[in-house]
Amino acid sequence: MDIRKLIARWIAAANAYDTAQYLDFYLPDAVLDDPSVGRRFEGHKGIGNYFDSYFIGYNTQTALVDVVILDATHAYVEVAFAGDFPEGNIGGTFDLTFKAGKIAFVKADLLH
């Protein structure tokens, strides 16, 4: 698995607002924890709701700033978000854990 390519394709799916393709990057029982919004989202249904609310709902576009590969199953990603939210532009991070070539866990956070 090429983690950098996977992350680039994941962000491209998000920017295309392609929910099915976006969710295909996650294991069915994946968890996305986002303290920025005060919630954890579980499984494709929960992560789909997160994507619909915070990406599609705010017309969010994500630009990749940096990727740090920690090991074969972990990466730290820094991004820049632009969209129809009060800040207009804001930084963010994703701590990703992979299993079987898919995302198993994400800790997402906004940079203030």
Backbone as a printed PyTorch tensor [residue, N CA C, xyz], in Angstrom:
tensor([[[  0.8520,  -1.1750,   0.0000],
         [  0.0000,   0.0000,   0.0000],
         [  0.9020,   1.2440,   0.0000]],

        [[  0.6280,   2.1320,  -0.9290],
         [  1.3390,   3.3990,  -1.0000],
         [  0.4940,   4.4370,  -0.2440]],

        [[  0.8780,   4.7390,   0.9850],
         [  0.0830,   5.6170,   1.8460],
         [ -0.0890,   7.0060,   1.2280]],

        [[  0.9620,   7.5520,   0.6510],
         [  0.8520,   8.8930,   0.0480],
         [ -0.1760,   8.9210,  -1.0810]],

        [[ -0.1600,   7.9130,  -1.9240],
         [ -1.1350,   7.8540,  -3.0290],
         [ -2.5490,   7.6590,  -2.4900]],

        [[ -2.7000,   6.8100,  -1.4850],
         [ -4.0170,   6.5870,  -0.8910],
         [ -4.5640,   7.8970,  -0.3330]],

        [[ -3.7370,   8.6490,   0.3800],
         [ -4.1730,   9.9170,   0.9680],
         [ -4.5460,  10.9120,  -0.1330]],

        [[ -3.7620,  10.9820,  -1.1900],
         [ -4.0680,  11.8930,  -2.2980],
         [ -5.4050,  11.5320,  -2.9410]],

        [[ -5.6630,  10.2410,  -3.1360],
         [ -6.9390,   9.8060,  -3.7360],
         [ -8.1100,  10.0550,  -2.7830]],

        [[ -7.8870,   9.8690,  -1.4820],
         [ -8.9090,  10.1170,  -0.4540],
         [ -9.3120,  11.5920,  -0.4720]],

        [[ -8.3340,  12.4770,  -0.5200],
         [ -8.6240,  13.9170,  -0.5580],
         [ -9.3120,  14.2870,  -1.8760]],

        [[ -8.8920,  13.6890,  -2.9850],
         [ -9.5350,  13.9630,  -4.2750],
         [-11.0080,  13.5490,  -4.2420]],

        [[-11.3100,  12.3990,  -3.6230],
         [-12.7090,  11.9550,  -3.5050],
         [-13.5080,  12.9340,  -2.6510]],

        [[-12.8910,  13.4230,  -1.5760],
         [-13.5720,  14.4020,  -0.7210],
         [-13.8550,  15.6820,  -1.5000]],

        [[-12.8750,  16.1590,  -2.2520],
         [-13.0470,  17.3970,  -3.0060],
         [-14.0470,  17.2690,  -4.1450]],

        [[-14.2760,  16.0340,  -4.6140],
         [-15.2680,  15.7800,  -5.6600],
         [-16.6610,  15.5520,  -5.0710]],

        [[-16.7560,  15.5450,  -3.7270],
         [-18.0060,  15.2810,  -3.0130],
         [-18.6130,  13.9350,  -3.4230]],

        [[-17.7410,  12.9670,  -3.6680],
         [-18.1520,  11.6210,  -4.0670],
         [-18.2420,  10.7550,  -2.8130]],

        [[-19.4180,  10.7240,  -2.2150],
         [-19.6060,  10.0410,  -0.9390],
         [-19.2460,   8.5610,  -1.0270]],

        [[-19.6980,   7.8750,  -2.0610],
         [-19.4270,   6.4340,  -2.1740],
         [-17.9270,   6.1830,  -2.2840]],

        [[-17.2450,   6.9490,  -3.1200],
         [-15.8030,   6.7620,  -3.2700],
         [-15.0750,   7.1280,  -1.9770]],

        [[-15.5020,   8.2200,  -1.3260],
         [-14.8950,   8.6530,  -0.0660],
         [-15.0180,   7.5490,   0.9820]],

        [[-16.2050,   6.9790,   1.1280],
         [-16.4290,   5.9350,   2.1310],
         [-15.6860,   4.6520,   1.8060]],

        [[-15.4080,   4.4170,   0.5330],
         [-14.6900,   3.2070,   0.1410],
         [-13.2600,   3.1860,   0.6900]],

        [[-12.7260,   4.3240,   1.0940],
         [-11.3940,   4.3720,   1.6830],
         [-11.3830,   3.8620,   3.1290]],

        [[-12.5650,   3.7290,   3.7390],
         [-12.6900,   3.3280,   5.1430],
         [-13.1310,   1.8780,   5.2770]],

        [[-12.6330,   1.2080,   6.3150],
         [-13.1940,  -0.0790,   6.6840],
         [-14.6440,   0.1270,   7.1070]],

        [[-15.5000,  -0.8770,   6.9490],
         [-16.9070,  -0.7130,   7.3370],
         [-17.1100,  -0.3200,   8.8030]],

        [[-16.1770,  -0.7320,   9.6920],
         [-16.3190,  -0.4190,  11.1130],
         [-15.3340,   0.6750,  11.5680]],

        [[-14.8430,   1.4600,  10.6210],
         [-13.8940,   2.5320,  10.9510],
         [-14.5220,   3.5480,  11.8900]],

        [[-13.6590,   4.2750,  12.5890],
         [-14.0940,   5.3270,  13.5110],
         [-13.3670,   6.6180,  13.1370]],

        [[-14.1180,   7.7090,  13.0940],
         [-13.5550,   9.0330,  12.8810],
         [-13.8950,   9.8600,  14.1150]],

        [[-12.8700,  10.2800,  14.8340],
         [-13.0300,  11.0690,  16.0540],
         [-12.6150,  12.4980,  15.7350]],

        [[-13.5460,  13.4390,  15.8790],
         [-13.2420,  14.8410,  15.5870],
         [-13.5980,  15.7070,  16.7820]],

        [[-12.6250,  15.9530,  17.6780],
         [-12.8820,  16.8070,  18.8350],
         [-13.3120,  18.2270,  18.4470]],

        [[-12.9640,  18.6640,  17.2350],
         [-13.3470,  20.0010,  16.7680],
         [-14.8630,  20.1680,  16.7480]],

        [[-15.5660,  19.0890,  16.4510],
         [-17.0250,  19.1400,  16.4230],
         [-17.6300,  18.4120,  17.6170]],

        [[-16.7510,  17.8580,  18.4610],
         [-17.2100,  17.2310,  19.6980],
         [-17.8870,  15.8900,  19.5230]],

        [[-17.5190,  15.1510,  18.4530],
         [-18.1940,  13.8770,  18.2060],
         [-17.2650,  12.8420,  17.6190]],

        [[-17.6760,  11.5890,  17.8160],
         [-17.0650,  10.4310,  17.1370],
         [-18.0990,   9.9020,  16.1550]],

        [[-17.6280,   9.4910,  15.0030],
         [-18.5010,   8.9740,  13.9580],
         [-18.0620,   7.5460,  13.6630]],

        [[-19.0120,   6.6130,  13.7380],
         [-18.6710,   5.2030,  13.6350],
         [-19.2790,   4.5740,  12.3940]],

        [[-18.4590,   3.7570,  11.7240],
         [-18.9100,   3.0260,  10.5510],
         [-19.1960,   3.9330,   9.3690]],

        [[-19.5290,   3.2960,   8.2520],
         [-19.8050,   4.0680,   7.0440],
         [-20.9750,   5.0250,   7.2310]],

        [[-21.9850,   4.6160,   7.9720],
         [-23.1410,   5.4990,   8.1690],
         [-22.7390,   6.7700,   8.9210]],

        [[-22.0220,   6.6200,  10.0190],
         [-21.6110,   7.7750,  10.8090],
         [-20.6280,   8.6620,  10.0620]],

        [[-19.6420,   8.0410,   9.4070],
         [-18.6460,   8.8160,   8.6570],
         [-19.3090,   9.4870,   7.4550]],

        [[-20.2870,   8.8320,   6.8620],
         [-21.0510,   9.4490,   5.7720],
         [-21.7970,  10.6890,   6.2490]],

        [[-22.3730,  10.6180,   7.4520],
         [-23.0480,  11.7890,   8.0190],
         [-22.0600,  12.9290,   8.2610]],

        [[-20.8680,  12.6020,   8.7690],
         [-19.8030,  13.5900,   8.9780],
         [-19.4370,  14.2530,   7.6520]],

        [[-19.2120,  13.4300,   6.6330],
         [-18.8230,  13.9300,   5.3160],
         [-19.9160,  14.8340,   4.7390]],

        [[-21.1600,  14.3930,   4.8490],
         [-22.2810,  15.1790,   4.3310],
         [-22.4080,  16.5220,   5.0590]],

        [[-22.2620,  16.5020,   6.3770],
         [-22.4250,  17.7270,   7.1670],
         [-21.2730,  18.7020,   7.0140]],

        [[-20.0390,  18.2170,   7.1220],
         [-18.8860,  19.1100,   7.2370],
         [-18.0980,  19.3030,   5.9500]],

        [[-18.3010,  18.4470,   4.9740],
         [-17.6110,  18.6220,   3.6940],
         [-18.5960,  19.0850,   2.6250]],

        [[-19.5990,  18.2770,   2.3240],
         [-20.5770,  18.6650,   1.3140],
         [-21.3720,  19.8800,   1.7860]],

        [[-21.8320,  19.8570,   3.0350],
         [-22.6740,  20.9330,   3.5650],
         [-22.0070,  22.2970,   3.5960]],

        [[-20.6990,  22.3220,   3.7400],
         [-19.9600,  23.5920,   3.7830],
         [-19.1310,  23.8200,   2.5190]],

        [[-19.3740,  23.0240,   1.4800],
         [-18.5950,  23.1520,   0.2400],
         [-17.0990,  23.1790,   0.5240]],

        [[-16.6630,  22.3000,   1.4020],
         [-15.2710,  22.2730,   1.8370],
         [-14.3730,  21.6950,   0.7520]],

        [[-13.2930,  22.3910,   0.4850],
         [-12.2290,  21.9010,  -0.3810],
         [-10.9860,  21.7420,   0.4870]],

        [[-10.3020,  20.6470,   0.3070],
         [ -9.1580,  20.3060,   1.1430],
         [ -7.8880,  20.3010,   0.2950]],

        [[ -6.8760,  21.0320,   0.7700],
         [ -5.5680,  21.0350,   0.1140],
         [ -4.5660,  20.3330,   1.0170]],

        [[ -3.8120,  19.4360,   0.4580],
         [ -2.7930,  18.7130,   1.2000],
         [ -1.6020,  19.6390,   1.4510]],

        [[ -1.2010,  19.7550,   2.7180],
         [ -0.0510,  20.5840,   3.0950],
         [  1.1690,  19.7000,   3.3410]],

        [[  0.9950,  18.6160,   4.1130],
         [  2.1250,  17.7540,   4.4380],
         [  1.6230,  16.3750,   4.8460]],

        [[  2.4300,  15.3760,   4.5600],
         [  2.1680,  13.9990,   4.9930],
         [  3.4260,  13.4840,   5.6650]],

        [[  3.2630,  12.9710,   6.8650],
         [  4.3720,  12.3330,   7.5740],
         [  3.9790,  10.8770,   7.7780]],

        [[  4.7300,   9.9770,   7.1360],
         [  4.4870,   8.5510,   7.2980],
         [  5.2090,   8.1150,   8.5700]],

        [[  4.4370,   7.7040,   9.5710],
         [  5.0190,   7.3090,  10.8500],
         [  5.5150,   5.8700,  10.8300]],

        [[  4.7610,   4.9910,  10.1840],
         [  5.1530,   3.6010,   9.9670],
         [  4.2060,   3.0190,   8.9360]],

        [[  4.2110,   1.7170,   8.7450],
         [  3.4190,   1.0820,   7.6900],
         [  1.9120,   1.1940,   7.8960]],

        [[  1.4840,   1.5660,   9.1020],
         [  0.0420,   1.6420,   9.3730],
         [ -0.4110,   2.9780,   9.9530]],

        [[  0.4810,   3.9630,  10.0010],
         [  0.1110,   5.2540,  10.5940],
         [  0.6930,   6.4180,   9.7930]],

        [[ -0.1250,   7.4750,   9.6460],
         [  0.3480,   8.6940,   8.9830],
         [ -0.2980,   9.9050,   9.6460]],

        [[  0.4340,  10.9970,   9.6080],
         [ -0.0420,  12.2850,  10.1090],
         [ -0.1580,  13.2000,   8.8940]],

        [[ -1.3250,  13.7890,   8.7090],
         [ -1.5930,  14.6000,   7.5280],
         [ -2.0020,  16.0000,   7.9650]],

        [[ -1.3590,  16.9970,   7.3700],
         [ -1.7460,  18.3900,   7.6020],
         [ -2.3990,  18.8970,   6.3270]],

        [[ -3.5310,  19.5830,   6.4960],
         [ -4.2990,  20.0810,   5.3550],
         [ -4.7130,  21.5320,   5.5800]],

        [[ -5.2050,  22.1410,   4.5100],
         [ -5.8200,  23.4620,   4.5830],
         [ -7.2300,  23.3180,   4.0260]],

        [[ -8.2100,  23.7910,   4.7820],
         [ -9.6100,  23.7310,   4.3650],
         [-10.0740,  25.1110,   3.9100]],

        [[-10.8570,  25.1390,   2.8380],
         [-11.5350,  26.3500,   2.3920],
         [-12.9870,  25.9680,   2.1590]],

        [[-13.9020,  26.8440,   2.5610],
         [-15.3100,  26.5210,   2.3730],
         [-16.2210,  27.6100,   2.8850]],

        [[-17.5090,  27.2800,   2.9310],
         [-18.5410,  28.2240,   3.3510],
         [-18.7800,  28.1500,   4.8520]],

        [[-17.7200,  28.2380,   5.6300],
         [-17.8270,  28.2610,   7.0800],
         [-17.2730,  29.5910,   7.5600]],

        [[-17.5680,  29.9790,   8.8140],
         [-17.2180,  31.3340,   9.2760],
         [-15.7580,  31.7310,   9.0660]],

        [[-14.8310,  30.8000,   9.2580],
         [-13.4200,  31.1430,   9.1170],
         [-13.0070,  31.3060,   7.6570]],

        [[-13.7280,  30.6810,   6.7360],
         [-13.4020,  30.7390,   5.3230],
         [-12.2380,  29.8430,   4.9460]],

        [[-11.1390,  29.9560,   5.6740],
         [ -9.9460,  29.1200,   5.4760],
         [ -9.3970,  28.7700,   6.8430]],

        [[ -9.0580,  27.4960,   7.0160],
         [ -8.5260,  27.0540,   8.3050],
         [ -7.6790,  25.8050,   8.0800]],

        [[ -6.6930,  25.6120,   8.9190],
         [ -5.8590,  24.4230,   8.8320],
         [ -6.4750,  23.2700,   9.5990]],

        [[ -6.0140,  22.0940,   9.2900],
         [ -6.4960,  20.9190,   9.9970],
         [ -5.4890,  19.7870,   9.9210]],

        [[ -5.7220,  18.7770,  10.7460],
         [ -4.8630,  17.5980,  10.7490],
         [ -5.7100,  16.3330,  10.7930]],

        [[ -5.1170,  15.2840,  10.2950],
         [ -5.6930,  13.9510,  10.3900],
         [ -4.5940,  13.0090,  10.8530]],

        [[ -4.8270,  12.2900,  11.9370],
         [ -3.9730,  11.1840,  12.3510],
         [ -4.6840,   9.9270,  11.8620]],

        [[ -4.0650,   9.2300,  10.9380],
         [ -4.7010,   8.0910,  10.2890],
         [ -4.0550,   6.7740,  10.7040]],

        [[ -4.8990,   5.7730,  10.9290],
         [ -4.4450,   4.4090,  11.1630],
         [ -5.0510,   3.5400,  10.0690]],

        [[ -4.2090,   2.7330,   9.4300],
         [ -4.6380,   1.8790,   8.3320],
         [ -4.6220,   0.4090,   8.7370]],

        [[ -5.5340,  -0.3380,   8.1250],
         [ -5.5920,  -1.7840,   8.3290],
         [ -6.1430,  -2.3790,   7.0340]],

        [[ -5.4850,  -3.3970,   6.5260],
         [ -5.9330,  -4.0800,   5.3100],
         [ -6.1150,  -3.1100,   4.1350]],

        [[ -5.2420,  -2.1040,   4.0350],
         [ -5.2770,  -1.1710,   2.9140],
         [ -6.3620,  -0.1230,   2.9760]],

        [[ -7.0340,  -0.0130,   4.1220],
         [ -8.1110,   0.9690,   4.2790],
         [ -7.8810,   1.7650,   5.5660]],

        [[ -8.6500,   2.8370,   5.7190],
         [ -8.5700,   3.6450,   6.9340],
         [ -9.4040,   2.9600,   8.0070]],

        [[ -8.7690,   2.6960,   9.1610],
         [ -9.4550,   2.0590,  10.2890],
         [ -9.8440,   3.0810,  11.3520]],

        [[ -9.0170,   4.1250,  11.5080],
         [ -9.2720,   5.1400,  12.5410],
         [ -8.6870,   6.4760,  12.0890]],

        [[ -9.4430,   7.5280,  12.3500],
         [ -8.9980,   8.8880,  12.0630],
         [ -9.2620,   9.7500,  13.2690]],

        [[ -8.2560,  10.4930,  13.6830],
         [ -8.4690,  11.5790,  14.6440],
         [ -8.2810,  12.8530,  13.8440]],

        [[ -9.3510,  13.5990,  13.6870],
         [ -9.3480,  14.8340,  12.9160],
         [ -9.3800,  16.0130,  13.8640]],

        [[ -8.7430,  17.0930,  13.4740],
         [ -8.7710,  18.2900,  14.3250],
         [ -8.5130,  19.5150,  13.4660]],

        [[ -9.0910,  20.6090,  13.8860],
         [ -8.8380,  21.8990,  13.2380],
         [ -7.6650,  22.5720,  13.9210]],

        [[ -6.8710,  23.2790,  13.1560],
         [ -5.7690,  24.0550,  13.7220],
         [ -6.2810,  25.4640,  13.9800]],

        [[ -6.1640,  25.9020,  15.1930],
         [ -6.6630,  27.2320,  15.5540],
         [ -5.5330,  28.2290,  15.6030]]])
